[in-house]
């Protein structure tokens, strides 16, 4: 009896120590394993809709951490594509439901970082072309932090109550992955979350820091195809033609007034012509010019006005050039490629920001300006933003390089650059600590 009592007492310090583990302690313990996973993911990136291996690694790690895992979740618009979404669920009594999301896919970029674990992968894209593949946007960082957070929350079950859902999403870079998961019953087959959290590594912020943006942080993204018609002929006799090249130039200049003269200066608008093609030879006036636009906005009413103005200006210029009704420009908005703006719920942003300051120090949580980039993390808050969502940015750059860039004005390699090489261990550690701390606060016992 005495021996049994002594043995029981000897376990008390160990159990007490485990119960008092912090996200920092767990992150430090898990970091060597997570760095190994990161290097593997970085060296074996997969393009959007091809993420079978990456999804398998994430699923395996979630299962090992004790989560109920479902693989191959998601339904694309093209039914012949397999969706490699992974959902991991852990229920821990009554309480809120918190969803945490990572993305899986790499980019068609040939890596030039020179790191020992650099990608040498070459594959075929959807057009059948051979392309290099790289995690140039840091989704390998996201997956590693995601796995670390899943492990930490499993080890800290005595510190929280509720349900946590880990969402591993394919096809972020090409848009459609989040929509595919929702289409396959993400919010009906599994508990609908009370909060959704995500993170993104940042190519301008120093490691150890986290950037936060309240309200709109990423833009609506629209892809628009425009076909400008003309009446072709000999380049020496322009008076006998209606030149679509000149007309396209007029239209492009007209589009620049949408932001400068049709939009409230306090609203953000970008209209970029990313591609323009017309003609075949020096001395031939063509019949058609084709253009591809990317359009960025935040608010729905601004988006609607800008898209309407693009078509109105194109057709107005064509009318002024004397083209008949059957030769009006064709303006096509690719609705299937639309990415809605990401909106960080202000109340949730303030709450999580306070938690992050406690976790990594108030000086290390810094404000970040919104960008006109796109992120389909926005889909998880639904079109009416009825589900509070928050995405924060984890610094991924050596602080000395950030300081040098600010001093000299030399830009740092950006996301999607072939030379973007995050500092992995510190970035993963900060992301894991930040995400675990945020989830624990929202799932308070």
C-alpha positions as CSV (number, residue, x, y, z in Angstrom):
1,X,0.0,0.0,0.0
2,X,2.8,2.4,0.9
3,X,4.7,1.5,-2.3
4,X,1.6,2.1,-4.3
5,X,1.1,5.5,-2.6
6,X,4.7,6.5,-3.3
7,X,4.4,5.5,-6.9
8,X,1.2,7.6,-7.3
9,X,2.9,10.6,-5.7
10,X,5.9,10.2,-7.9
11,X,3.6,10.7,-11.0
12,X,2.2,13.9,-9.7
13,X,5.1,16.2,-10.8
14,X,5.2,14.6,-14.3
15,X,1.5,15.0,-14.8
16,X,1.6,18.5,-13.5
17,X,4.5,19.4,-15.8
18,X,2.6,18.0,-18.8
19,X,-0.5,19.9,-17.9
20,X,1.5,23.2,-17.7
21,X,3.1,22.8,-21.1
22,X,2.8,25.9,-23.2
23,X,2.5,26.3,-27.0
24,X,6.1,27.5,-26.9
25,X,7.3,24.4,-25.2
26,X,5.4,22.1,-27.5
27,X,6.6,24.1,-30.6
28,X,10.2,23.7,-29.5
29,X,9.8,20.0,-28.9
30,X,8.1,19.5,-32.3
31,X,10.2,21.8,-34.4
32,X,12.9,19.2,-35.5
33,X,10.2,16.9,-36.8
34,X,8.3,19.7,-38.4
35,X,11.4,21.0,-40.1
36,X,12.0,17.5,-41.6
37,X,8.4,17.5,-42.9
38,X,8.9,21.0,-44.3
39,X,12.0,20.0,-46.2
40,X,10.2,17.0,-47.7
41,X,7.2,19.2,-48.7
42,X,9.4,21.9,-50.2
43,X,11.4,19.4,-52.2
44,X,8.2,17.7,-53.6
45,X,5.7,20.5,-54.5
46,X,2.6,19.7,-56.5
47,X,0.6,22.0,-58.8
48,X,-3.0,22.9,-58.1
49,X,-5.4,19.9,-58.4
50,X,-2.4,17.5,-58.3
51,X,-1.7,17.6,-54.6
52,X,-2.1,13.9,-53.9
53,X,1.3,13.4,-52.1
54,X,1.0,16.5,-50.0
55,X,-2.5,15.7,-49.0
56,X,-1.4,12.2,-48.0
57,X,1.3,13.6,-45.7
58,X,-1.1,16.0,-44.0
59,X,-3.7,13.2,-43.6
60,X,-1.1,10.8,-42.1
61,X,0.0,13.4,-39.6
62,X,-3.5,14.4,-38.5
63,X,-4.4,10.7,-38.0
64,X,-1.2,10.2,-35.9
65,X,-2.2,13.2,-33.7
66,X,-5.6,11.6,-33.0
67,X,-7.9,13.3,-35.4
68,X,-10.8,11.7,-37.3
69,X,-9.7,12.2,-40.9
70,X,-11.5,12.2,-44.2
71,X,-9.6,12.3,-47.4
72,X,-10.4,13.3,-51.0
73,X,-13.0,15.8,-49.9
74,X,-14.2,18.3,-52.5
75,X,-16.1,18.6,-55.8
76,X,-14.6,20.7,-58.6
77,X,-16.7,22.2,-61.4
78,X,-14.9,19.7,-63.7
79,X,-16.1,16.3,-62.4
80,X,-13.1,14.5,-64.0
81,X,-10.7,16.1,-61.5
82,X,-10.0,14.5,-58.1
83,X,-10.1,16.9,-55.2
84,X,-7.5,16.2,-52.6
85,X,-9.0,18.0,-49.7
86,X,-8.4,16.7,-46.2
87,X,-10.6,17.3,-43.2
88,X,-9.4,16.4,-39.6
89,X,-11.8,16.7,-36.7
90,X,-11.3,16.5,-32.9
91,X,-14.3,16.8,-30.6
92,X,-13.6,17.6,-27.0
93,X,-16.9,18.1,-25.3
94,X,-19.4,21.0,-25.6
95,X,-18.1,24.4,-26.8
96,X,-17.3,26.4,-29.9
97,X,-16.3,25.0,-33.2
98,X,-13.0,26.5,-34.6
99,X,-11.8,25.7,-38.1
100,X,-8.1,26.1,-39.1
101,X,-7.1,26.1,-42.7
102,X,-4.0,25.4,-44.7
103,X,-3.4,25.3,-48.5
104,X,-1.5,22.5,-50.2
105,X,-0.5,23.6,-53.8
106,X,2.7,24.9,-55.3
107,X,3.3,27.1,-58.3
108,X,4.6,26.6,-61.9
109,X,8.0,28.3,-61.0
110,X,11.5,26.8,-61.5
111,X,13.2,27.3,-58.1
112,X,16.4,29.4,-57.9
113,X,16.9,29.7,-54.2
114,X,20.0,27.5,-53.8
115,X,18.8,25.9,-50.6
116,X,19.9,22.3,-50.0
117,X,16.3,21.1,-50.2
118,X,15.3,23.1,-53.3
119,X,12.7,21.6,-55.6
120,X,13.9,20.1,-58.8
121,X,10.4,18.9,-59.7
122,X,9.2,19.2,-63.3
123,X,5.7,18.2,-64.4
124,X,3.0,19.0,-66.9
125,X,0.5,21.7,-66.3
126,X,-3.1,21.6,-67.4
127,X,-2.1,22.7,-70.9
128,X,0.3,19.8,-71.2
129,X,3.4,21.9,-71.0
130,X,6.5,20.9,-69.0
131,X,7.0,23.3,-66.1
132,X,9.1,23.5,-63.0
133,X,7.3,23.4,-59.7
134,X,8.1,25.3,-56.5
135,X,6.5,26.3,-53.2
136,X,7.1,29.9,-54.1
137,X,4.2,31.1,-51.9
138,X,5.1,29.2,-48.8
139,X,2.3,26.7,-48.6
140,X,4.9,24.3,-47.3
141,X,5.3,26.6,-44.3
142,X,1.5,26.7,-43.9
143,X,1.3,22.9,-43.9
144,X,4.1,22.5,-41.4
145,X,2.6,25.1,-39.0
146,X,-0.8,23.4,-39.5
147,X,0.5,20.0,-38.5
148,X,2.3,21.5,-35.5
149,X,-0.9,23.2,-34.4
150,X,-2.8,20.0,-34.7
151,X,-0.3,18.2,-32.6
152,X,-0.3,21.0,-30.0
153,X,-4.0,21.1,-29.6
154,X,-4.2,17.3,-29.3
155,X,-1.6,17.5,-26.4
156,X,-3.5,20.4,-24.7
157,X,-6.9,18.8,-24.7
158,X,-7.2,19.5,-21.0
159,X,-7.0,23.2,-21.8
160,X,-9.9,23.6,-24.2
161,X,-13.4,22.5,-24.9
162,X,-15.3,22.3,-28.2
163,X,-14.5,21.0,-31.6
164,X,-11.6,21.8,-33.8
165,X,-11.7,21.2,-37.6
166,X,-8.5,21.2,-39.6
167,X,-9.0,22.0,-43.3
168,X,-6.3,21.1,-45.8
169,X,-7.4,22.8,-49.0
170,X,-6.1,22.1,-52.5
171,X,-6.1,24.5,-55.5
172,X,-5.7,27.9,-53.8
173,X,-3.4,29.2,-56.5
174,X,-5.8,28.6,-59.3
175,X,-8.9,29.3,-57.2
176,X,-11.6,26.8,-56.7
177,X,-10.3,24.7,-53.9
178,X,-12.3,26.3,-51.1
179,X,-15.4,26.4,-53.2
180,X,-14.9,22.7,-54.0
181,X,-14.8,21.8,-50.3
182,X,-17.9,23.9,-49.5
183,X,-19.7,22.3,-52.5
184,X,-18.9,18.8,-51.0
185,X,-20.6,19.7,-47.7
186,X,-17.9,21.2,-45.6
187,X,-20.4,23.0,-43.5
188,X,-23.0,20.2,-43.5
189,X,-21.1,17.0,-43.3
190,X,-19.0,18.5,-40.5
191,X,-19.9,21.0,-37.8
192,X,-20.3,24.5,-39.1
193,X,-17.6,26.6,-37.5
194,X,-18.1,29.6,-35.2
195,X,-14.7,30.9,-36.2
196,X,-12.3,30.3,-39.1
197,X,-8.6,30.9,-38.7
198,X,-5.8,30.9,-41.3
199,X,-2.2,32.2,-41.7
200,X,0.0,33.2,-44.5
201,X,3.8,33.6,-44.5
202,X,5.0,37.1,-45.4
203,X,7.9,38.0,-47.6
204,X,8.3,41.5,-46.1
205,X,8.0,40.9,-42.4
206,X,10.9,39.6,-40.2
207,X,10.7,36.2,-38.6
208,X,9.3,36.3,-35.0
209,X,6.7,38.9,-36.0
210,X,3.1,38.6,-37.1
211,X,1.3,41.1,-39.2
212,X,-2.5,41.8,-38.7
213,X,-5.0,43.6,-40.8
214,X,-8.5,44.5,-39.6
215,X,-11.3,44.4,-42.2
216,X,-10.6,43.9,-45.8
217,X,-7.1,42.4,-46.2
218,X,-7.2,40.7,-49.7
219,X,-9.2,41.9,-52.7
220,X,-12.0,40.7,-54.9
221,X,-10.2,39.2,-58.0
222,X,-12.0,39.1,-61.4
223,X,-10.5,37.9,-64.6
224,X,-12.0,39.6,-67.7
225,X,-11.5,38.7,-71.4
226,X,-12.1,41.4,-73.9
227,X,-12.2,40.9,-77.7
228,X,-12.0,44.2,-79.6
229,X,-13.3,43.8,-83.2
230,X,-12.2,45.8,-86.2
231,X,-12.3,45.8,-90.0
232,X,-8.8,44.8,-91.2
233,X,-6.9,45.6,-94.3
234,X,-3.6,46.8,-95.7
235,X,-1.4,48.8,-93.3
236,X,-0.8,51.4,-96.1
237,X,-4.5,52.2,-96.4
238,X,-5.7,52.7,-92.8
239,X,-8.5,54.9,-94.0
240,X,-10.2,51.9,-95.5
241,X,-10.2,50.0,-92.2
242,X,-11.3,50.2,-88.6
243,X,-8.1,49.5,-86.8
244,X,-8.7,47.4,-83.6
245,X,-5.1,48.0,-82.4
246,X,-5.7,51.8,-82.2
247,X,-9.2,51.2,-80.7
248,X,-7.7,48.9,-78.1
249,X,-5.3,51.6,-77.1
250,X,-8.1,54.1,-76.8
251,X,-10.1,51.6,-74.6
252,X,-7.1,50.9,-72.3
253,X,-6.6,54.7,-71.8
254,X,-10.3,55.0,-71.0
255,X,-10.1,52.2,-68.5
256,X,-7.6,54.2,-66.5
257,X,-10.2,56.8,-65.7
258,X,-12.3,54.2,-63.9
259,X,-10.1,54.5,-60.8
260,X,-9.0,58.1,-61.3
261,X,-12.4,59.7,-62.2
262,X,-15.2,57.3,-61.6
263,X,-14.4,55.9,-58.2
264,X,-14.3,57.5,-54.8
265,X,-10.7,58.2,-54.0
266,X,-11.1,56.4,-50.6
267,X,-12.0,53.2,-52.4
268,X,-9.3,50.9,-53.9
269,X,-9.5,49.8,-57.5
270,X,-6.9,48.2,-59.9
271,X,-7.6,47.5,-63.6
272,X,-4.6,45.8,-65.2
273,X,-4.3,44.7,-68.8
274,X,-2.0,41.7,-68.4
275,X,-2.2,40.4,-72.0
276,X,-2.9,42.0,-75.4
277,X,-2.6,40.3,-78.7
278,X,-3.5,41.4,-82.2
279,X,-2.2,41.2,-85.7
280,X,0.1,38.9,-87.6
281,X,2.5,41.1,-89.7
282,X,3.9,44.6,-89.9
283,X,1.8,45.8,-92.8
284,X,-1.6,44.2,-92.0
285,X,-4.3,45.8,-90.0
286,X,-6.0,43.0,-88.1
287,X,-9.6,42.2,-87.6
288,X,-9.3,41.6,-83.8
289,X,-7.4,42.3,-80.7
290,X,-7.7,40.2,-77.6
291,X,-7.0,41.4,-74.1
292,X,-7.0,39.8,-70.6
293,X,-7.6,41.9,-67.5
294,X,-7.3,41.4,-63.8
295,X,-9.6,43.6,-61.8
296,X,-9.2,44.1,-58.0
297,X,-11.7,45.7,-55.7
298,X,-12.9,45.3,-52.1
299,X,-16.5,46.2,-51.8
300,X,-19.3,44.5,-53.8
301,X,-20.8,47.8,-55.0
302,X,-17.4,49.0,-56.2
303,X,-16.8,45.7,-58.0
304,X,-20.1,45.9,-59.8
305,X,-19.5,49.5,-60.9
306,X,-16.0,48.8,-62.1
307,X,-17.0,45.7,-64.2
308,X,-19.9,47.7,-65.7
309,X,-17.6,50.6,-66.5
310,X,-15.1,48.3,-68.3
311,X,-17.8,47.1,-70.7
312,X,-19.4,50.6,-71.1
313,X,-16.1,52.3,-72.0
314,X,-15.1,49.5,-74.4
315,X,-18.4,49.8,-76.3
316,X,-18.4,53.6,-76.1
317,X,-15.0,53.8,-77.7
318,X,-16.1,51.4,-80.4
319,X,-19.1,53.4,-81.2
320,X,-17.0,56.6,-81.3
321,X,-14.7,54.8,-83.8
322,X,-17.7,54.2,-86.1
323,X,-18.1,50.4,-85.7
324,X,-21.5,48.9,-86.3
325,X,-23.5,47.1,-83.5
326,X,-22.4,43.7,-84.7
327,X,-18.7,44.8,-84.2
328,X,-19.0,45.9,-80.6
329,X,-16.3,44.6,-78.2
330,X,-17.1,41.3,-76.4
331,X,-16.5,41.6,-72.7
332,X,-16.6,38.4,-70.7
333,X,-16.2,38.2,-67.0
334,X,-14.9,34.7,-65.9
335,X,-17.4,34.2,-63.1
336,X,-16.0,30.7,-62.4
337,X,-12.6,32.2,-61.6
338,X,-13.9,35.0,-59.2
339,X,-12.3,35.2,-55.8
340,X,-14.2,37.2,-53.2
341,X,-12.4,39.7,-51.0
342,X,-11.0,38.4,-47.7
343,X,-12.6,40.2,-44.8
344,X,-11.0,39.9,-41.3
345,X,-13.9,40.2,-38.8
346,X,-12.9,43.3,-36.7
347,X,-14.1,41.8,-33.4
348,X,-12.3,38.5,-34.0
349,X,-9.2,40.4,-35.3
350,X,-9.0,42.4,-32.1
351,X,-9.5,39.4,-29.9
352,X,-6.9,37.2,-31.6
353,X,-4.4,40.1,-31.9
354,X,-4.5,40.5,-28.1
355,X,-3.9,36.8,-27.8
356,X,-1.0,37.0,-30.2
357,X,0.6,39.9,-28.3
358,X,0.5,37.8,-25.1
359,X,2.0,34.8,-27.0
360,X,4.9,36.5,-28.8
361,X,5.2,39.9,-27.3
362,X,3.2,43.1,-28.1
363,X,6.1,44.6,-30.1
364,X,6.1,41.6,-32.4
365,X,2.5,42.0,-33.5
366,X,2.5,44.7,-36.1
367,X,-0.2,46.3,-38.4
368,X,-0.1,45.3,-42.0
369,X,-1.7,47.3,-44.8
370,X,-4.3,45.5,-46.9
371,X,-3.2,44.3,-50.3
372,X,-4.8,43.9,-53.7
373,X,-3.7,40.3,-53.9
374,X,-6.3,37.5,-53.7
375,X,-7.0,34.6,-51.3
376,X,-9.8,32.1,-51.5
377,X,-9.7,31.8,-47.7
378,X,-12.4,34.4,-48.1
379,X,-14.9,31.6,-49.1
380,X,-15.0,30.2,-45.6
381,X,-16.6,33.2,-44.1
382,X,-19.4,32.9,-46.7
383,X,-20.6,35.8,-49.0
384,X,-22.3,37.6,-46.1
385,X,-19.3,37.3,-43.8
386,X,-21.6,35.5,-41.3
387,X,-18.8,33.3,-40.1
388,X,-16.2,35.4,-38.4
389,X,-12.8,34.7,-40.1
390,X,-9.3,36.0,-39.5
391,X,-6.0,35.4,-41.4
392,X,-2.8,36.7,-40.0
393,X,0.6,37.0,-41.7
394,X,3.7,35.3,-40.3
395,X,7.1,37.0,-40.9
396,X,9.4,34.7,-43.0
397,X,12.4,36.9,-43.6
398,X,15.7,37.1,-41.8
399,X,15.5,40.3,-39.7
400,X,18.9,41.4,-40.9
401,X,17.7,41.2,-44.5
402,X,14.6,43.2,-43.7
403,X,16.7,45.9,-42.1
404,X,19.1,45.9,-45.1
405,X,16.2,46.2,-47.6
406,X,14.8,49.2,-45.7
407,X,18.2,50.8,-45.5
408,X,19.1,50.4,-49.2
409,X,15.7,50.3,-50.8
410,X,16.6,47.0,-52.5
411,X,13.4,44.9,-52.7
412,X,13.3,41.5,-51.1
413,X,12.3,38.5,-53.2
414,X,8.5,38.5,-53.2
415,X,6.0,35.7,-52.9
416,X,5.8,33.8,-56.2
417,X,9.4,34.6,-56.9
418,X,11.8,31.8,-57.9
419,X,14.2,33.2,-55.3
420,X,11.8,33.4,-52.3
421,X,13.3,31.3,-49.5
422,X,11.7,31.8,-46.1
423,X,13.6,31.1,-42.9
424,X,11.7,27.9,-42.2
425,X,12.3,26.9,-38.5
426,X,11.6,30.3,-37.0
427,X,8.6,31.0,-39.3
428,X,7.0,27.6,-38.5
429,X,7.6,28.1,-34.8
430,X,6.0,31.5,-34.8
431,X,3.1,30.3,-36.9
432,X,2.5,27.3,-34.7
433,X,2.6,29.3,-31.5
434,X,0.4,32.0,-32.9
435,X,-2.3,29.6,-34.3
436,X,-2.3,27.3,-31.2
437,X,-2.6,30.3,-28.9
438,X,-5.5,31.8,-31.0
439,X,-7.4,28.5,-31.0
440,X,-6.9,27.9,-27.3
441,X,-8.4,31.4,-26.6
442,X,-11.4,30.7,-28.8
443,X,-11.9,27.3,-27.2
444,X,-11.4,28.3,-23.6
445,X,-12.1,25.6,-21.1
